[in-house]
Amino acid sequence: MVTTHGLFRDRYKAPYAARLEASQQVLEGLERIVRTVEDSGNALELYGKGIRTHQGAIDDTDVIQTTFRVRYAETDQMGIVHHASYIVWLEEGRSQWMRAHGNSYAHFEKEGLLLVVSELCLRYKQPARYDQRVTVRCWVESVRSRQIQFNYQVVDAETGAVFVEGYTQHICLDRQGRVTRIPDRWTAFLRQGAPAMVNARAHT
């Protein structure tokens, strides 16, 4: 015998189960979002620590500054500097760093060596715009036997406001594409601007 209670239960059981399943899916989705945010937060925290370390080292290192105006071709439809343009500016910054210290990356390549970008990390803080005067600040953060890291800030030349900050890491390769040691004379040249070397010179 089917009771009224039984009919009521059977009538609402399927919709309730569907709503329950949907709610569970929403909760699982929210949990995934929370985990993603937490992971991103941890990554940003680690990156932030690195940036703070870099900023703290600016006064202790040999920072080379390159100033120019934003060209129209470097902006996008929104009227701000395209994010990829900053990468070209970083290259100019480190090239100028080498020139300012009496050498050139062209000389490095003439010896059959290459410094290829193995890692690039940039944090975009605010946009630069057409015709603004910007300054790329570049310094050597670390030099290892086969790797070098350059750090950067791109700032407003007038106010000092930071547009972008970050770093690039470079691996030394030979012409056959094999990882190789940076020659001692080049290691000494590159290390002259690294924090440890500058601090050592300051205490001599």
Secondary structure, 3 states (H helix, E strand, C coil): CCCHHHHHHHHHHHHHHHHHHHHHHHHHHHHHHHHHHHHHHHHHHHHHHHHHHHHHHHCCCCCEEEEEECCHHHECCCCEECCCHHHHHHHHHHHHHHHHCCCCHHHHHHCCEEEEEEEEEEEECCCCECCCEEEEEEEEEEECCCEEEEEEEEEECCCCCEEEEEEEEEEEEECCCCECCCCHHHHHHHHCCCHHHHHHHHCC
